[in-house]
């Protein structure tokens, strides 16, 4: 191997850019700048793959009626219409076009729905669809 070839191969670095389309381009999460994840004990983690994320808005002062109305206002199951084209970047995401309808099962993570279209399931960015 020539010395010049060796120097060129050492200069080649792989650059990976993470983009989270659930957030606007101006938000730090769009470029993958997330806060560090909390550390959990293994006993704290439930292994239920079908569980969907719901934001808990209950405080010590909340009543059951307030909680029920909050859950009803945060309806996440039903059809949603695509506001923009979305091309899945990995196998866990669901591609759709502007104007197409997607069945939303639940909010899987903050900013992401679990959706289904034509028998395929995947993650749908919340700000790319409008629940109807």
C-alpha positions as CSV (number, residue, x, y, z in Angstrom):
1,X,0.0,0.0,0.0
2,X,1.3,3.4,-0.9
3,X,1.7,6.0,1.7
4,X,-0.7,8.3,-0.1
5,X,-3.4,5.6,-0.3
6,X,-3.0,5.0,3.5
7,X,-3.5,8.7,4.2
8,X,-6.6,8.9,2.0
9,X,-8.2,5.9,3.7
10,X,-7.6,7.4,7.2
11,X,-9.3,10.6,6.2
12,X,-12.5,9.0,5.2
13,X,-15.0,9.3,8.1
14,X,-18.6,8.2,8.0
15,X,-21.1,10.9,8.9
16,X,-24.7,9.9,9.9
17,X,-27.4,12.6,10.3
18,X,-30.4,11.8,12.4
19,X,-33.6,13.6,11.6
20,X,-36.8,13.4,13.6
21,X,-39.6,14.7,11.4
22,X,-42.0,14.8,14.4
23,X,-40.4,18.1,15.2
24,X,-39.9,21.3,13.2
25,X,-36.4,21.9,11.7
26,X,-35.8,24.7,14.2
27,X,-36.3,22.3,17.2
28,X,-33.1,20.5,18.5
29,X,-35.0,17.1,18.5
30,X,-35.3,17.4,14.7
31,X,-31.5,16.7,14.5
32,X,-31.5,14.0,17.1
33,X,-30.4,16.2,20.0
34,X,-32.5,14.5,22.7
35,X,-32.0,14.8,26.4
36,X,-30.3,11.8,28.0
37,X,-32.6,8.9,28.8
38,X,-33.3,8.1,32.4
39,X,-31.7,5.0,33.8
40,X,-34.1,2.3,35.0
41,X,-33.7,-0.8,37.0
42,X,-34.5,-3.9,34.9
43,X,-37.4,-4.7,37.3
44,X,-39.0,-1.3,36.4
45,X,-39.4,-2.1,32.7
46,X,-42.5,-3.9,31.6
47,X,-42.3,-6.1,28.6
48,X,-45.7,-5.4,27.0
49,X,-45.0,-4.7,23.3
50,X,-48.7,-3.8,22.6
51,X,-48.8,-1.0,25.2
52,X,-49.4,2.5,23.7
53,X,-48.1,5.7,25.2
54,X,-50.5,8.1,26.8
55,X,-49.5,11.3,28.5
56,X,-50.5,11.3,32.2
57,X,-51.9,14.7,33.1
58,X,-53.2,13.7,36.5
59,X,-51.7,15.7,39.4
60,X,-52.4,15.3,43.1
61,X,-55.2,17.9,42.9
62,X,-56.9,16.4,39.8
63,X,-60.2,14.8,40.1
64,X,-61.3,11.7,38.2
65,X,-63.7,13.8,36.1
66,X,-60.9,16.0,35.0
67,X,-58.8,13.0,34.1
68,X,-61.7,11.5,32.0
69,X,-62.3,14.7,30.1
70,X,-58.6,15.0,29.4
71,X,-58.4,11.5,28.0
72,X,-61.5,12.1,25.9
73,X,-60.0,15.4,24.5
74,X,-56.8,13.5,23.6
75,X,-58.5,11.1,21.2
76,X,-55.9,9.4,19.1
77,X,-57.7,6.5,17.6
78,X,-59.4,6.9,14.2
79,X,-58.6,8.0,10.7
80,X,-56.1,10.7,10.0
81,X,-55.5,12.5,6.7
82,X,-51.9,13.1,5.5
83,X,-51.0,16.8,5.4
84,X,-47.6,16.1,3.7
85,X,-45.9,13.3,1.9
86,X,-43.9,11.1,4.4
87,X,-41.3,8.6,3.2
88,X,-40.4,6.1,5.8
89,X,-36.7,6.1,6.6
90,X,-36.7,2.7,8.3
91,X,-38.8,-0.4,8.6
92,X,-40.6,0.9,11.8
93,X,-42.1,3.9,10.0
94,X,-45.1,4.0,7.6
95,X,-45.0,5.9,4.3
96,X,-48.0,7.8,3.0
97,X,-48.8,10.7,0.6
98,X,-50.5,14.0,1.2
99,X,-54.3,13.5,1.2
100,X,-54.2,9.7,1.9
101,X,-56.0,8.3,5.0
102,X,-54.2,6.3,7.7
103,X,-55.9,4.5,10.5
104,X,-54.3,5.7,13.8
105,X,-54.3,3.1,16.6
106,X,-52.7,5.1,19.4
107,X,-49.9,7.6,20.3
108,X,-46.9,5.3,20.5
109,X,-44.4,7.9,21.7
110,X,-44.5,11.7,22.1
111,X,-44.8,13.0,18.6
112,X,-45.5,9.6,17.0
113,X,-48.7,7.7,16.3
114,X,-48.9,4.0,15.6
115,X,-50.7,3.8,12.3
116,X,-51.9,1.3,9.6
117,X,-52.4,1.7,5.9
118,X,-53.1,-1.1,3.4
119,X,-52.3,-3.8,6.0
120,X,-48.9,-2.3,6.9
121,X,-48.3,-0.9,10.3
122,X,-45.7,1.7,11.4
123,X,-44.9,4.9,13.1
124,X,-46.5,8.1,11.7
125,X,-45.2,11.6,12.7
126,X,-47.9,13.4,14.5
127,X,-47.4,16.7,12.8
128,X,-47.7,15.1,9.3
129,X,-51.3,14.1,9.8
130,X,-54.6,15.5,11.0
131,X,-57.1,13.4,12.9
132,X,-60.5,13.4,11.2
